[in-house]
Amino acid sequence: MLHTALGVFILAHAAVTGVIWLVPLTEGAPFNPSHSWLLGDSRAIAAPLSVVLAVGLAVAGVALLSHQAWWAPVGLAFASAAVGFM
């Protein structure tokens, strides 16, 4: 049960990581997702990078759900990069 919940959580994190930079910016948004402390206002770099991070996290989530032993280092690497990116 915990194994499945963690895998689903990683997949959800992958979806949020990818979508947050691809959704158009609106005036009433609670925060400005087009600004990264690392990349500044460079949405042209941030959007493709967020997709790469999302795919990496999704691969880790699917690997966890399919009981692959290598999911942890991949998940840790991409999760750390995603946290640093935001």
N, CA and C of each residue as an Amber inpcrd file, in Angstrom:
protein
   258
   0.8200000  -1.1930000   0.0000000   0.0000000   0.0000000   0.0000000
   0.8710000   1.2670000   0.0000000   1.8420000   1.3160000   0.9060000
   2.7260000   2.4750000   0.9770000   3.5610000   2.6030000  -0.2970000
   3.9590000   1.4750000  -0.8310000   4.7240000   1.4350000  -2.0730000
   3.9450000   2.0860000  -3.2110000   2.6870000   1.7270000  -3.3450000
   1.8240000   2.2870000  -4.3880000   1.5620000   3.7630000  -4.1480000
   1.3220000   4.1440000  -2.9100000   1.0630000   5.5500000  -2.5900000
   2.2670000   6.4230000  -2.9290000   3.4520000   5.9450000  -2.6340000
   4.6650000   6.7070000  -2.9530000   4.8500000   6.8270000  -4.4660000
   4.5900000   5.7510000  -5.1890000   4.6920000   5.7980000  -6.6450000
   3.7110000   6.7810000  -7.2530000   2.4830000   6.7940000  -6.7540000
   1.4690000   7.7320000  -7.2440000   1.8540000   9.1650000  -6.8760000
   2.4140000   9.3570000  -5.6840000   2.8610000  10.6910000  -5.2790000
   3.9620000  11.2120000  -6.2000000   4.9020000  10.3570000  -6.5560000
   5.9790000  10.7680000  -7.4570000   5.4190000  11.1220000  -8.8360000
   4.4620000  10.3480000  -9.3210000   3.8330000  10.6630000 -10.6050000
   3.0650000  11.9790000 -10.5380000   2.3940000  12.2380000  -9.4240000
   1.6800000  13.5100000  -9.2630000   2.6640000  14.6770000  -9.2160000
   3.7840000  14.4870000  -8.5480000   4.8180000  15.5220000  -8.4960000
   5.3720000  15.7970000  -9.8900000   5.5090000  14.7520000 -10.6830000
   5.9680000  14.9140000 -12.0640000   4.9720000  15.7360000 -12.8620000
   3.6950000  15.4690000 -12.6890000   2.6600000  16.2130000 -13.4220000
   2.6620000  17.6890000 -13.0310000   2.7630000  17.9720000 -11.7520000
   2.7750000  19.3620000 -11.2930000   4.0250000  20.0850000 -11.7920000
   5.1560000  19.4100000 -11.7540000   6.4080000  20.0170000 -12.2180000
   6.3230000  20.3900000 -13.6890000   5.7500000  19.5360000 -14.4840000
   5.6360000  19.8310000 -15.9120000   4.5880000  20.8740000 -16.2320000
   3.4550000  20.8200000 -15.5640000   2.3310000  21.6930000 -15.9000000
   2.5310000  23.1200000 -15.4140000   3.1630000  23.3110000 -14.2950000
   3.2350000  24.6390000 -13.6840000   3.9320000  25.6560000 -14.5860000
   4.8790000  25.1990000 -15.3990000   5.5830000  26.1260000 -16.2960000
   4.9310000  26.2270000 -17.6590000   4.0090000  25.3180000 -17.9780000
   3.3970000  25.3170000 -19.3000000   2.0450000  26.0250000 -19.3430000
   1.4360000  26.2340000 -18.1880000   0.1440000  26.9120000 -18.1180000
   0.3570000  28.4070000 -18.3370000  -0.5020000  29.0460000 -19.1550000
  -0.3460000  30.4930000 -19.3690000  -0.5330000  31.2840000 -18.0670000
   0.2340000  32.3370000 -17.9250000   0.1850000  33.1770000 -16.7340000
  -1.0630000  34.0480000 -16.7560000  -1.7950000  34.0970000 -15.6360000
  -2.9810000  34.9460000 -15.5170000  -2.7520000  36.0030000 -14.4470000
  -3.5390000  37.0560000 -14.5000000  -3.3980000  38.1570000 -13.5350000
  -3.7640000  37.7360000 -12.1140000  -4.7450000  36.8650000 -11.9530000
  -5.2060000  36.4790000 -10.6230000  -4.4730000  35.2960000 -10.0250000
  -3.3590000  34.9160000 -10.6070000  -2.6170000  33.7570000 -10.1060000
  -2.0500000  34.0490000  -8.7140000  -2.0530000  33.0560000  -7.8200000
  -1.5370000  33.2910000  -6.4770000  -0.0300000  33.5190000  -6.4200000
   0.6920000  33.0750000  -7.4210000   2.1240000  33.3290000  -7.5050000
   2.5080000  33.3760000  -8.9770000   3.7060000  33.8170000  -9.2480000
   4.1660000  33.9740000 -10.6230000   5.0440000  32.7800000 -11.0040000
   4.4890000  31.7870000 -11.7210000   5.2860000  30.6190000 -12.0620000
   6.2760000  30.8710000 -13.1930000   6.2470000  32.0500000 -13.7790000
   7.1730000  32.3260000 -14.8750000   8.4960000  32.8930000 -14.3750000
   8.6850000  32.9290000 -13.0670000   9.9270000  33.4560000 -12.5060000
  10.5710000  32.3880000 -11.6270000  11.8010000  32.0400000 -11.9520000
  12.5670000  31.0880000 -11.1620000  13.7290000  31.8260000 -10.5110000
  14.0520000  31.4900000  -9.2880000  15.1880000  32.1270000  -8.6260000
  16.4860000  31.7680000  -9.3430000  16.4820000  30.6090000 -10.0180000
  17.6800000  30.1400000 -10.6930000  17.8050000  30.7030000 -12.1150000
  16.6910000  30.7370000 -12.8410000  16.7160000  31.1520000 -14.2370000
  16.1230000  32.5310000 -14.4860000  15.5960000  33.1630000 -13.4560000
  14.9860000  34.4780000 -13.6260000  13.6880000  34.3880000 -14.4080000
  13.4960000  35.2940000 -15.3560000  12.2600000  35.3300000 -16.1330000
  12.4100000  34.6410000 -17.4870000  13.3040000  33.7360000 -17.6130000
  13.5750000  33.0670000 -18.8780000  12.6460000  31.8730000 -19.0680000
  11.4360000  32.1330000 -19.5160000  10.4570000  31.0680000 -19.7260000
  10.8560000  30.1550000 -20.8860000  11.6120000  30.6740000 -21.8410000
  12.0370000  29.8650000 -22.9820000  12.9610000  28.7280000 -22.5530000
  13.7120000  28.9270000 -21.5010000  14.5770000  27.8710000 -20.9620000
  13.8180000  27.0520000 -19.9210000  13.0010000  27.7180000 -19.1200000
  12.3330000  27.0600000 -18.0040000  11.2890000  26.0350000 -18.4510000
  10.5220000  26.3350000 -19.4830000   9.4610000  25.4160000 -19.9160000
  10.0350000  24.0800000 -20.4070000  11.0090000  24.0710000 -21.3160000
  11.5550000  22.7640000 -21.7230000  12.2710000  22.0290000 -20.5890000
  12.9410000  22.7720000 -19.7190000  13.6250000  22.1370000 -18.5950000
  12.6160000  21.4870000 -17.6450000  11.4680000  22.1350000 -17.4450000
  10.4470000  21.5490000 -16.5730000   9.8890000  20.2680000 -17.1690000
   9.7820000  20.2010000 -18.4880000   9.3140000  18.9760000 -19.1350000
  10.3340000  17.8520000 -18.9420000  11.6140000  18.1620000 -19.0720000
  12.6610000  17.1570000 -18.8560000  12.6130000  16.6500000 -17.4150000
  12.4650000  17.5610000 -16.4630000  12.3800000  17.1550000 -15.0590000
  11.1350000  16.3130000 -14.8100000  10.0160000  16.6980000 -15.4100000
   8.7690000  15.9440000 -15.2370000   8.8930000  14.5300000 -15.8110000
   9.5160000  14.4080000 -16.9550000   9.6950000  13.0800000 -17.5520000
  10.6080000  12.2190000 -16.6730000  11.6650000  12.8100000 -16.1430000
  12.5510000  12.0630000 -15.2460000  11.8420000  11.5860000 -13.9920000
  11.0190000  12.4500000 -13.4150000  10.2500000  12.0480000 -12.2330000
   9.2180000  10.9790000 -12.5790000   8.5950000  11.1030000 -13.7320000
   7.6140000  10.1010000 -14.1560000   8.2810000   8.7420000 -14.3700000
   9.4730000   8.7430000 -14.9320000  10.2180000   7.4900000 -15.1150000
  10.5170000   6.8630000 -13.7510000  10.9070000   7.6800000 -12.7870000
  11.1810000   7.1580000 -11.4440000   9.9110000   6.6000000 -10.8010000
   8.7930000   7.2970000 -10.9820000   7.5300000   6.8200000 -10.4180000
   7.0830000   5.5060000 -11.0280000   7.1900000   5.3940000 -12.3410000
   6.8210000   4.1430000 -13.0150000   7.7780000   3.0250000 -12.6160000
   9.0550000   3.3410000 -12.4830000  10.0250000   2.3320000 -12.0460000
   9.7130000   1.8420000 -10.6330000   9.3120000   2.7400000  -9.7620000
   8.9360000   2.3310000  -8.4030000   7.7130000   1.4270000  -8.4350000
   6.7130000   1.8170000  -9.2080000   5.4910000   1.0100000  -9.2800000
   5.7300000  -0.3460000  -9.9290000   6.7520000  -0.4490000 -10.7780000
   7.0530000  -1.7330000 -11.4110000   8.1840000  -2.4790000 -10.6980000
   8.4980000  -2.0500000  -9.4750000   9.4470000  -2.7270000  -8.5910000
  10.8650000  -2.8170000  -9.1650000  11.3100000  -1.7460000  -9.7830000
  12.6840000  -1.6890000 -10.2850000  13.5960000  -1.1540000  -9.1680000
  14.7730000  -1.7020000  -9.0650000  15.6880000  -1.3180000  -7.9870000
  16.3350000   0.0510000  -8.2030000  16.3770000   0.5290000  -9.4330000
  17.0860000   1.7670000  -9.7510000  16.2070000   3.0160000  -9.6270000
  14.9850000   2.9050000  -9.1350000  14.0970000   4.0620000  -9.0830000
  14.5920000   5.1260000  -8.1080000  15.2040000   4.7260000  -6.9990000
  15.5710000   5.6770000  -5.9500000  16.6320000   6.6960000  -6.3920000
  17.7560000   6.2900000  -6.9740000  18.7310000   7.3090000  -7.3910000
  18.1910000   8.2290000  -8.4830000  17.4120000   7.6620000  -9.4040000
  16.8270000   8.4890000 -10.4660000  15.8280000   9.4770000  -9.8700000
  14.9690000   8.9880000  -8.9870000  13.9860000   9.8540000  -8.3410000
  14.6270000  10.9320000  -7.4970000  15.6470000  10.5740000  -6.7620000
  16.3450000  11.5490000  -5.9250000  17.0340000  12.6210000  -6.7720000
  17.6530000  12.2100000  -7.8490000  18.3470000  13.1710000  -8.7220000
  17.3580000  14.1590000  -9.3400000  16.2740000  13.6560000  -9.9080000
  15.3220000  14.5320000 -10.5650000  14.5040000  15.3480000  -9.5570000
  14.1950000  14.7810000  -8.4000000  13.4680000  15.5440000  -7.3780000
  14.3390000  16.6760000  -6.8470000  15.6130000  16.3980000  -6.6210000
  16.5270000  17.4580000  -6.1540000  16.6600000  18.5690000  -7.1940000
  16.7710000  18.1790000  -8.4550000  16.8620000  19.1740000  -9.5220000
  15.5730000  19.9930000  -9.6130000  14.4270000  19.3490000  -9.4450000
  13.1450000  20.0430000  -9.5210000  12.9740000  21.0290000  -8.3580000
  13.3820000  20.6300000  -7.1670000  13.2790000  21.5250000  -6.0220000
  14.2190000  22.7150000  -6.1960000  15.4170000  22.4750000  -6.6660000
  16.3460000  23.5600000  -6.9120000  15.8930000  24.4750000  -8.0300000
  15.1760000  23.9380000  -8.9740000  14.6850000  24.6900000 -10.1220000
  13.5660000  25.6420000  -9.7400000  12.7060000  25.2100000  -8.8460000
  11.5590000  26.0370000  -8.4670000  12.0270000  27.1990000  -7.6570000
